[in-house]
Amino acid sequence: MPTPLLHRKLDTLYSIFFVIHLPIMLCFDLTPLYPSSVLPTPLLALRTWYTTTYGDRFFSGSPPVWFPVFTWLELLFHLPLTLWAIPALVREDPRVPLALLVFGMETTLTTVVWV
C-alpha cells in the first residue's frame, strides 16, 4: 500500500504542478491546434486577452519557426505524461522518477531554447 500522498512532500508538489498544468495546456497552450469549429469562444477570448495584456511574443503575431514544434511536443508528450503522472503520483508508481527525469530534461531543453 502506498504512503499517503500528503506524507510525500515532493510528490505532493509534483501533483499540484501537474493538476495546475493540465487546464493551462488544454485551455491555453494547445488552442492553436484545435479545429476552429470546436474552439470555444471563451478560450479564444482568454488567449486574446493574455496576448494583448502581456504582449507575449510567442502567442501573438508570428511566432518563431520552432514554436509550433513545442506546441506539438506539449500535445504529444506533456499532455499524456500529465494525464498519467497525476494518478501515478497518488499510487506511488515506481516509474514516476524516470518519467519526471525525462520531463525535466525536455523542459530544460525547451526553456534554454526560449531564452
C-alpha positions as a Markdown table, in Angstrom:
| # | Residue | x | y | z |
|---|---|---|---|---|
| 1 | Met | 0.0 | 0.0 | 0.0 |
| 2 | Pro | 1.5 | 3.4 | -1.0 |
| 3 | Thr | 2.4 | 6.0 | 1.6 |
| 4 | Pro | -0.3 | 8.7 | 1.6 |
| 5 | Leu | 0.4 | 11.5 | -0.9 |
| 6 | Leu | 0.4 | 14.2 | 1.7 |
| 7 | His | 3.2 | 12.4 | 3.6 |
| 8 | Arg | 5.4 | 12.6 | 0.5 |
| 9 | Lys | 6.1 | 16.3 | 0.2 |
| 10 | Leu | 7.9 | 16.2 | -3.2 |
| 11 | Asp | 5.2 | 14.1 | -4.8 |
| 12 | Thr | 2.6 | 16.4 | -3.4 |
| 13 | Leu | 4.4 | 19.3 | -5.0 |
| 14 | Tyr | 4.6 | 17.5 | -8.3 |
| 15 | Ser | 0.9 | 16.6 | -8.1 |
| 16 | Ile | 0.0 | 20.2 | -7.5 |
| 17 | Phe | 2.1 | 21.2 | -10.5 |
| 18 | Phe | 0.5 | 18.7 | -12.9 |
| 19 | Val | -3.0 | 19.5 | -11.7 |
| 20 | Ile | -2.4 | 23.2 | -12.5 |
| 21 | His | -0.5 | 22.4 | -15.7 |
| 22 | Leu | -3.4 | 20.3 | -17.2 |
| 23 | Pro | -6.0 | 23.0 | -17.6 |
| 24 | Ile | -3.4 | 25.5 | -18.7 |
| 25 | Met | -2.4 | 23.2 | -21.5 |
| 26 | Leu | -6.0 | 22.4 | -22.5 |
| 27 | Cys | -7.4 | 25.9 | -22.2 |
| 28 | Phe | -4.5 | 28.0 | -23.5 |
| 29 | Asp | -1.3 | 26.3 | -24.8 |
| 30 | Leu | -3.0 | 23.8 | -27.1 |
| 31 | Thr | -5.7 | 26.0 | -28.5 |
| 32 | Pro | -3.8 | 26.7 | -31.8 |
| 33 | Leu | -4.2 | 23.0 | -32.6 |
| 34 | Tyr | -7.9 | 22.9 | -32.1 |
| 35 | Pro | -10.1 | 23.0 | -35.2 |
| 36 | Ser | -11.8 | 26.4 | -35.4 |
| 37 | Ser | -15.2 | 24.6 | -35.5 |
| 38 | Val | -14.7 | 23.2 | -31.9 |
| 39 | Leu | -12.7 | 26.1 | -30.4 |
| 40 | Pro | -14.9 | 27.6 | -27.7 |
| 41 | Thr | -15.2 | 31.4 | -27.9 |
| 42 | Pro | -14.1 | 31.8 | -24.2 |
| 43 | Leu | -10.8 | 30.1 | -24.9 |
| 44 | Leu | -10.1 | 32.3 | -27.8 |
| 45 | Ala | -11.0 | 35.3 | -25.8 |
| 46 | Leu | -8.7 | 34.2 | -23.0 |
| 47 | Arg | -5.8 | 33.8 | -25.3 |
| 48 | Thr | -6.5 | 37.2 | -26.9 |
| 49 | Trp | -6.7 | 38.9 | -23.5 |
| 50 | Tyr | -3.4 | 37.3 | -22.5 |
| 51 | Thr | -1.5 | 38.3 | -25.6 |
| 52 | Thr | -3.0 | 41.8 | -25.5 |
| 53 | Thr | -2.3 | 42.3 | -21.8 |
| 54 | Tyr | 1.2 | 40.8 | -21.6 |
| 55 | Gly | 2.4 | 41.2 | -25.2 |
| 56 | Asp | 3.7 | 37.6 | -25.3 |
| 57 | Arg | 5.7 | 37.4 | -28.5 |
| 58 | Phe | 5.3 | 33.7 | -28.8 |
| 59 | Phe | 1.5 | 33.7 | -28.7 |
| 60 | Ser | 0.9 | 36.9 | -30.7 |
| 61 | Gly | 1.8 | 37.8 | -34.2 |
| 62 | Ser | 4.0 | 35.4 | -36.0 |
| 63 | Pro | 5.9 | 33.1 | -33.5 |
| 64 | Pro | 9.4 | 31.8 | -34.3 |
| 65 | Val | 9.5 | 28.9 | -36.8 |
| 66 | Trp | 10.4 | 26.4 | -34.0 |
| 67 | Phe | 7.5 | 27.4 | -31.8 |
| 68 | Pro | 4.8 | 25.1 | -33.4 |
| 69 | Val | 7.2 | 22.1 | -32.7 |
| 70 | Phe | 7.0 | 22.9 | -29.0 |
| 71 | Thr | 3.2 | 23.1 | -29.2 |
| 72 | Trp | 3.0 | 19.7 | -30.8 |
| 73 | Leu | 5.5 | 18.4 | -28.2 |
| 74 | Glu | 3.2 | 19.6 | -25.5 |
| 75 | Leu | 0.3 | 17.8 | -27.1 |
| 76 | Leu | 2.1 | 14.6 | -27.8 |
| 77 | Phe | 4.4 | 14.4 | -24.7 |
| 78 | His | 3.3 | 16.8 | -21.9 |
| 79 | Leu | -0.4 | 16.0 | -22.1 |
| 80 | Pro | -0.1 | 12.2 | -22.0 |
| 81 | Leu | 2.6 | 12.4 | -19.3 |
| 82 | Thr | 0.4 | 14.8 | -17.2 |
| 83 | Leu | -2.6 | 12.6 | -17.5 |
| 84 | Trp | -0.5 | 9.6 | -16.5 |
| 85 | Ala | 1.5 | 11.3 | -13.7 |
| 86 | Ile | -1.4 | 12.6 | -11.6 |
| 87 | Pro | -2.7 | 9.1 | -10.7 |
| 88 | Ala | 0.8 | 7.6 | -10.8 |
| 89 | Leu | 2.0 | 10.0 | -8.1 |
| 90 | Val | -1.0 | 9.2 | -6.0 |
| 91 | Arg | -0.4 | 5.4 | -6.2 |
| 92 | Glu | 3.4 | 5.9 | -5.8 |
| 93 | Asp | 4.2 | 4.2 | -9.1 |
| 94 | Pro | 7.9 | 3.3 | -9.2 |
| 95 | Arg | 8.2 | 4.6 | -12.8 |
| 96 | Val | 7.4 | 8.2 | -11.7 |
| 97 | Pro | 11.1 | 9.2 | -11.1 |
| 98 | Leu | 12.2 | 8.2 | -14.6 |
| 99 | Ala | 9.2 | 9.8 | -16.2 |
| 100 | Leu | 9.8 | 13.1 | -14.3 |
| 101 | Leu | 13.5 | 13.0 | -15.1 |
| 102 | Val | 12.7 | 12.8 | -18.9 |
| 103 | Phe | 10.0 | 15.5 | -18.4 |
| 104 | Gly | 12.6 | 17.7 | -16.5 |
| 105 | Met | 15.2 | 17.2 | -19.2 |
| 106 | Glu | 12.8 | 18.1 | -22.0 |
| 107 | Thr | 11.5 | 21.1 | -20.1 |
| 108 | Thr | 15.1 | 22.3 | -19.5 |
| 109 | Leu | 15.9 | 22.0 | -23.2 |
| 110 | Thr | 12.8 | 23.9 | -24.3 |
| 111 | Thr | 13.5 | 26.6 | -21.7 |
| 112 | Val | 17.1 | 27.0 | -22.9 |
| 113 | Val | 15.8 | 27.5 | -26.5 |
| 114 | Trp | 13.3 | 30.1 | -25.4 |
| 115 | Val | 15.9 | 32.1 | -23.5 |
